[in-house]
Amino acid sequence: MLSLWSLTLGGLVILLFKFLQSLLFNKKRSDRPIFSLADVRPLAPHVANQKLRDKVLKQGFSSDEVPHDLDAIVIGSGIGGLSAAALLAKAGKKVLVLEQHDQSANVGFDYFLLQAGGSCHTFIEKGYEFDVGIHYVGGFEKAEHNRVLFDQLTDGQLEFARTDPVNDVVKLRYLSDKKATYEFCCPKDRWISTLKKEFPGEEEAIDNFVGYISEAKRGTIAMGVVKFLPLWLAKIVIKLGVIDWFIPYTKWASRSIQSVLEELTDNKDLRAAFTYIFGDFGVLPSEAGFNLLALLHDHFYEGAYYPRGGASEIAFHIIPVIEKSGGKVLVRANVKEILLDESGTRAMGVVVQKGSGSVNVTAPIVISSTSRFTCINSFFVFSADNISFVQYRQLLGVKVTLTKLLPEEVGKRAIQYPVLSRVRQSFACFQVFLGLNASNEELKLTAQNYWCFIDNNLEEASVHVLLCLAYNRKTAEEALDADIPLMFVSFPSAKDPTHDQRYPGKATCALITFFEYEWFRSWEKENLNHRGDRYEEIKKTIGQRLIDQACKLFPQIQDKIDLVVIGSPLSHNYYLGNTVGDIYGLHHDMERFKLETQAILRPETGIPGLYLSGQDVMSCGLTGAVFGGVFCASKILERNLMNELDKLAKEAKRREGKSQEAKASKGERNGAVMNGLHG
């Protein structure tokens, strides 16, 4: 009887959801299409001229440059802000995007600091081009949703190049004589068959793991459902457990990666081969839900991609779409606060610091997309004859919006405010960029990522957990003499087919690891330029340790290192009051991915006129942040853009199928003609 009642109630709730969805996303719908395959133009030649690129990416803020009668203002020019702005522009809205910039930053590295794009940008130093945040992305096969969406955001002008079919290489115990190497290759069937060859006797565990991925991935649609629903209805649906009757979400979101692997296999190398990619969301397998791992594996099943021409191509081609509707994307616009109306209840614009004064910019809608790589970080730059200091920007999403840009009493009224006490900020990281004075071909560099771990000879289920915790328990002094347990190595220059033509005889390398903020806490009150020799010594020593370990894997680069750029997130606190130098915004642990938390992490804030976009709305990474923009624009336009995108992707797939059929038919006809000629 109870089961029948539950099913009846569940059916009523689903019907109510459908009814409300039709009201919420269609009541103000115009005839103007947001998405259209007709918007996709033939690919234009790549623009390599830096002055022409600067005219798009480095438009400086001034009151004269601000368009009149704005419909919306976006704070932050990362992909979450740019995607929301572009979608609003495609609906005919005039949008101003402001990229914040600290006026006291070192102007000697003007190119690096003063451009739009957030983590989707590159910087040039001493003739080397470095990609700040985009290492690889999946789901860009023809007619797939990611590809179709970016075609719409850029009018088809952004091209993604496929990386090596073996896109990830896992190195275990690489500093010892018991080293092992495993590969994540595409497509999916090839990866499965490779794993089974490398781990004979583990076929059942591998098949079960792949099955778990499929089921857990299917359940992740629930994250979108609870964000689209009105919050009051989402809370009821979650409380009743209705979603879990139909979608296997909580089953996998509430189980840690480590606990699932413990049930699957006792083989520690196989566990490592399953979980190596946890660095992409920055949470240890003991704390992350299995659904996150499933999303990532599924994301790369058919291959990985990299922006042709470098990551700055993303902003370079989205900005013109925003400008077509009268909008602008301006840099050097340090937003100090969000303007409120006289009652203090509605957002109505922003205050931009300009010299010793400020400029008020008003609009009925304010979108905060202050996510990754839009606030201040510090770098030391080394070359043979010079040492310099560089800074880049990194704000951290919802926390900064509610605690820094709004008065305390207003921020506390936001829907998302309670989450700040439940979900901590993510791990920080340590980065090293290397400029190599030889070509990719000379150095035999490949378009792959290398996930490198020094050992896994531990009793606990996840080698990564204990290695990272053991390292983090060390003091800074001990860490200087210890090997770094986790290292991500990538060669961006090898992933971009245009790099050799643009930078002949040069290559680049990126090294990344998790970062222990406590090691540098004693300097957090010091000014960026006055932290002393000991701070610099520790920073350089850890950076050199990463370089030394990388050179053991790639000895061919050791004598070709021409430039070293070492990055630390310590200065986040000095500029923005962050506490632990975090990089992925809100921590991607199981608490964040509870349905209750997901329902709260939505674009609307409960403060009229103020919306959120970017990685804190969905998840970290290019795809997570861009779909944060889609959800944000959906709420503002009161249209289900996810549904519209899905319809367009199906149409694109149908056309692609017809195109392939036509090519095959033409090939058969040509073959018949040739056979006739030779007959």
HULINJO-V19239 format. One record per residue. N is the residue number from 1. SS is DSSP state (H for helix, E for strand, L for the rest). PHI is phi in whole degrees, 0 to 359 (999 if undefined). D_CENTER is the distance of its C-alpha to the mean C-alpha in whole Angstrom. Layout:
n	ss	phi	d_center
N	SS	PHI	D_CENTER
N	SS	PHI	D_CENTER
//
This chain:
n	ss	phi	d_center
1	L	999	47
2	H	297	44
3	H	297	42
4	H	297	43
5	H	298	43
6	H	297	39
7	H	295	38
8	H	297	40
9	H	297	38
10	H	298	35
11	H	298	36
12	H	296	37
13	H	295	34
14	H	297	32
15	H	299	35
16	H	297	34
17	H	299	30
18	H	299	31
19	H	295	33
20	H	294	31
21	H	299	28
22	H	295	31
23	H	289	32
24	H	292	29
25	H	250	27
26	H	226	30
27	L	291	33
28	L	241	32
29	L	290	30
30	L	264	32
31	L	280	33
32	L	288	30
33	L	285	27
34	L	278	24
35	L	248	23
36	L	204	26
37	H	296	26
38	H	292	28
39	H	286	25
40	L	277	24
41	L	270	26
42	L	303	27
43	L	296	25
44	L	276	26
45	L	300	27
46	L	296	24
47	L	268	25
48	L	263	25
49	L	297	27
50	H	293	26
51	H	295	28
52	H	292	27
53	H	292	23
54	H	297	24
55	H	296	26
56	H	265	22
57	H	271	20
58	L	234	22
59	L	282	24
60	E	284	25
61	L	284	26
62	L	205	30
63	H	298	32
64	H	290	33
65	H	275	30
66	L	283	29
67	L	296	30
68	L	278	32
69	L	54	32
70	L	292	28
71	L	267	27
72	E	201	24
73	E	239	22
74	E	246	18
75	E	265	17
76	L	107	14
77	L	252	13
78	L	290	10
79	H	296	8
80	H	296	9
81	H	285	12
82	H	295	13
83	H	293	13
84	H	298	15
85	H	296	17
86	H	294	18
87	H	292	19
88	H	295	21
89	H	297	23
90	H	292	23
91	L	268	25
92	L	92	27
93	L	273	26
94	L	265	26
95	E	237	23
96	E	251	22
97	E	255	19
98	E	245	20
99	L	262	18
100	L	287	19
101	L	201	21
102	L	279	23
103	L	292	26
104	L	270	28
105	L	294	25
106	L	292	27
107	H	289	27
108	H	296	28
109	H	243	24
110	H	306	24
111	H	299	22
112	H	293	19
113	H	276	19
114	L	256	21
115	L	222	18
116	L	278	16
117	L	129	12
118	L	59	10
119	L	289	8
120	L	271	9
121	L	220	12
122	E	240	15
123	E	229	18
124	E	246	21
125	E	221	24
126	L	53	27
127	L	84	26
128	E	245	23
129	E	255	20
130	E	243	17
131	E	268	13
132	L	282	11
133	L	223	8
134	L	262	7
135	L	256	9
136	L	186	10
137	E	211	9
138	E	249	11
139	L	77	14
140	L	251	15
141	L	292	18
142	L	303	21
143	L	72	21
144	L	283	18
145	H	303	16
146	H	299	13
147	H	297	16
148	H	297	18
149	H	297	15
150	H	292	14
151	H	298	18
152	H	288	19
153	H	289	17
154	H	238	18
155	L	57	21
156	L	79	21
157	L	264	20
158	L	254	17
159	L	246	18
160	E	249	16
161	E	265	18
162	E	287	18
163	L	277	18
164	L	302	21
165	L	304	22
166	E	267	21
167	E	280	18
168	E	233	17
169	E	241	21
170	E	257	21
171	E	250	24
172	E	248	26
173	L	52	29
174	L	288	28
175	L	266	30
176	L	242	33
177	L	273	36
178	L	250	34
179	L	295	31
180	E	218	29
181	E	232	27
182	E	229	25
183	E	237	23
184	E	255	20
185	E	240	21
186	L	241	21
187	L	284	23
188	H	307	23
189	H	298	26
190	H	292	27
191	H	297	24
192	H	298	26
193	H	294	30
194	H	296	28
195	H	300	28
196	H	293	31
197	H	289	33
198	H	283	31
199	L	231	32
200	L	298	35
201	L	91	37
202	L	251	33
203	H	301	33
204	H	295	33
205	H	298	30
206	H	293	28
207	H	298	29
208	H	296	29
209	H	299	25
210	H	296	24
211	H	295	26
212	H	298	24
213	H	301	21
214	H	299	22
215	H	291	24
216	H	294	21
217	H	298	18
218	H	300	21
219	H	285	21
220	L	291	17
221	H	300	19
222	H	299	20
223	H	299	17
224	H	287	17
225	H	302	21
226	H	287	22
227	H	278	19
228	H	285	21
229	L	294	25
230	L	304	26
231	H	302	26
232	H	297	29
233	H	286	29
234	H	301	26
235	H	296	28
236	H	294	31
237	H	300	29
238	H	293	27
239	H	300	31
240	H	282	33
241	L	73	30
242	H	298	31
243	H	299	27
244	H	289	28
245	H	289	31
246	H	249	29
247	L	231	26
248	L	281	25
249	L	269	22
250	H	300	24
251	H	309	25
252	H	258	22
253	H	291	20
254	L	266	23
255	L	249	24
256	E	288	22
257	H	303	21
258	H	299	24
259	H	294	26
260	H	294	26
261	H	292	26
262	H	300	29
263	H	278	31
264	H	280	30
265	L	201	31
266	L	263	33
267	L	284	31
268	H	290	29
269	H	294	28
270	H	295	27
271	H	301	25
272	H	296	23
273	H	294	22
274	H	284	21
275	H	250	19
276	H	309	18
277	H	278	14
278	H	300	14
279	H	297	12
280	H	289	9
281	L	239	9
282	L	69	11
283	L	228	14
284	L	294	18
285	L	301	19
286	L	284	22
287	L	248	20
288	L	266	17
289	E	288	18
290	H	298	19
291	H	299	17
292	H	294	14
293	H	297	15
294	H	298	17
295	H	301	13
296	H	292	12
297	H	300	15
298	H	298	16
299	H	301	13
300	L	253	14
301	L	305	18
302	L	261	19
303	L	127	17
304	E	243	14
305	E	223	14
306	E	218	13
307	E	297	14
308	L	292	17
309	L	98	18
310	L	98	15
311	L	296	12
312	H	293	14
313	H	299	16
314	H	297	13
315	H	294	14
316	H	302	18
317	H	261	18
318	H	278	17
319	H	304	19
320	H	300	22
321	H	294	21
322	H	294	21
323	H	289	24
324	L	299	26
325	L	261	27
326	L	92	28
327	L	276	25
328	E	214	23
329	E	235	20
330	E	241	22
331	E	255	21
332	L	57	23
333	L	242	23
334	E	278	23
335	E	286	23
336	E	270	25
337	E	198	25
338	E	266	25
339	E	286	29
340	E	242	30
341	L	288	34
342	L	300	37
343	L	280	37
344	L	72	33
345	L	245	32
346	E	233	30
347	E	286	27
348	E	222	29
349	E	154	27
350	E	222	26
351	E	252	28
352	E	254	27
353	E	288	28
354	E	224	30
355	L	64	32
356	L	273	34
357	E	247	34
358	E	209	32
359	E	234	31
360	E	271	31
361	E	239	29
362	E	248	29
363	L	193	28
364	L	289	28
365	L	230	25
366	E	238	22
367	E	246	18
368	E	262	16
369	L	235	13
370	L	280	13
371	L	249	10
372	L	308	8
373	L	57	10
374	L	227	13
375	L	215	15
376	L	262	18
377	E	234	18
378	E	238	20
379	E	225	21
380	E	254	24
381	E	245	25
382	E	240	28
383	E	221	30
384	L	302	33
385	L	237	35
386	E	202	33
387	E	233	30
388	E	228	28
389	E	240	26
390	E	236	23
391	E	229	20
392	E	224	17
393	L	264	16
394	L	205	13
395	L	273	14
396	L	228	13
397	H	55	13
398	H	301	15
399	H	297	17
400	H	296	18
401	H	302	19
402	H	277	21
403	H	250	23
404	L	244	23
405	L	266	23
406	L	237	25
407	L	301	29
408	H	305	29
409	H	292	31
410	H	281	29
411	H	303	25
412	L	291	27
413	L	278	28
414	L	291	24
415	L	305	24
416	L	279	21
417	L	303	23
418	L	299	24
419	H	293	21
420	H	299	20
421	H	273	23
422	H	262	22
423	L	245	19
424	L	282	18
425	E	285	16
426	L	283	13
427	L	297	15
428	E	273	15
429	E	222	14
430	E	240	17
431	E	232	16
432	E	228	19
433	E	250	19
434	E	243	22
435	E	262	24
436	E	247	26
437	L	270	29
438	L	202	30
439	L	280	28
440	H	302	26
441	H	294	29
442	H	300	31
443	H	272	29
444	L	56	28
445	L	275	24
446	L	240	22
447	L	276	19
448	L	226	18
449	E	250	16
450	E	239	18
451	E	256	18
452	E	242	21
453	E	232	23
454	L	283	26
455	L	195	28
456	L	214	28
457	L	277	32
458	L	230	32
459	L	285	33
460	L	294	30
461	L	297	28
462	L	253	25
463	H	303	25
464	H	295	22
465	H	301	23
466	H	289	26
467	H	299	25
468	H	291	22
469	H	293	25
470	H	299	27
471	H	293	26
472	H	291	25
473	H	285	28
474	L	289	29
475	L	281	30
476	H	300	29
477	H	298	33
478	H	293	32
479	H	295	29
480	L	296	30
481	L	255	32
482	L	251	30
483	L	289	28
484	L	276	24
485	L	288	23
486	E	232	20
487	E	215	19
488	E	258	16
489	E	237	17
490	E	216	16
491	L	241	18
492	H	304	16
493	H	297	20
494	H	280	21
495	H	273	18
496	L	262	19
497	L	298	22
498	L	268	23
499	H	297	22
500	H	298	26
501	H	288	28
502	H	279	26
503	L	226	26
504	L	299	29
505	L	76	30
506	L	227	27
507	E	213	24
508	E	226	21
509	E	222	19
510	E	238	16
511	E	239	17
512	E	223	15
513	E	214	16
514	E	292	16
515	E	233	18
516	L	266	21
517	H	297	22
518	H	302	25
519	H	299	26
520	H	246	26
521	H	300	27
522	H	296	30
523	H	257	29
524	L	293	27
525	L	272	30
526	L	276	30
527	L	294	30
528	L	305	27
529	L	269	30
530	L	225	32
531	L	267	31
532	H	92	33
533	H	294	34
534	H	295	33
535	H	301	30
536	H	296	29
537	H	296	31
538	H	297	29
539	H	298	26
540	H	292	27
541	H	293	29
542	H	294	25
543	H	299	24
544	H	293	27
545	H	299	27
546	H	299	23
547	H	298	25
548	H	299	28
549	H	292	26
550	H	295	24
551	H	291	28
552	H	289	29
553	H	276	27
554	L	231	27
555	H	299	31
556	H	292	31
557	H	269	28
558	H	303	30
559	H	272	33
560	H	250	30
561	E	285	28
562	E	252	29
563	E	212	26
564	E	233	24
565	E	238	22
566	E	249	21
567	E	245	18
568	E	231	19
569	L	270	17
570	L	302	21
571	L	287	22
572	H	308	19
573	H	297	22
574	H	298	24
575	H	272	23
576	H	234	21
577	L	76	23
578	L	292	20
579	L	247	21
580	L	227	19
581	L	61	17
582	L	288	14
583	L	240	10
584	L	255	8
585	L	69	11
586	E	294	13
587	L	300	13
588	L	269	12
589	L	266	16
590	L	293	19
591	L	296	20
592	L	296	17
593	L	262	17
594	L	295	20
595	H	300	21
596	H	299	23
597	H	286	20
598	H	299	18
599	H	296	20
600	H	281	20
601	L	281	16
602	L	233	17
603	L	294	17
604	E	286	21
605	L	257	22
606	L	89	26
607	L	260	26
608	E	308	28
609	L	86	26
610	E	246	23
611	E	231	19
612	E	243	16
613	L	219	13
614	L	95	9
615	L	292	7
616	L	286	10
617	L	281	12
618	L	244	10
619	L	199	7
620	L	286	4
621	H	95	2
622	H	302	3
623	H	293	6
624	H	300	6
625	H	291	6
626	H	292	8
627	H	284	10
628	H	300	11
629	H	293	12
630	H	296	14
631	H	296	16
632	H	297	16
633	H	297	18
634	H	301	20
635	H	295	21
636	H	292	23
637	H	277	24
638	L	56	25
639	L	225	24
640	L	276	23
641	H	291	20
642	H	296	19
643	H	294	22
644	H	294	23
645	H	295	20
646	H	299	21
647	H	296	25
648	H	293	24
649	H	297	22
650	H	295	25
651	H	294	27
652	H	297	25
653	H	294	26
654	H	297	29
655	H	293	30
656	H	297	28
657	H	298	31
658	H	296	33
659	H	296	32
660	H	294	32
661	H	296	36
662	H	297	37
663	H	296	36
664	H	296	38
665	H	296	41
666	H	296	41
667	H	297	41
668	H	295	44
669	H	296	46
670	H	297	46
671	H	296	46
672	H	295	50
673	H	298	51
674	H	296	50
675	H	297	52
676	H	295	55
677	H	294	55
678	H	271	56
679	L	287	58
//
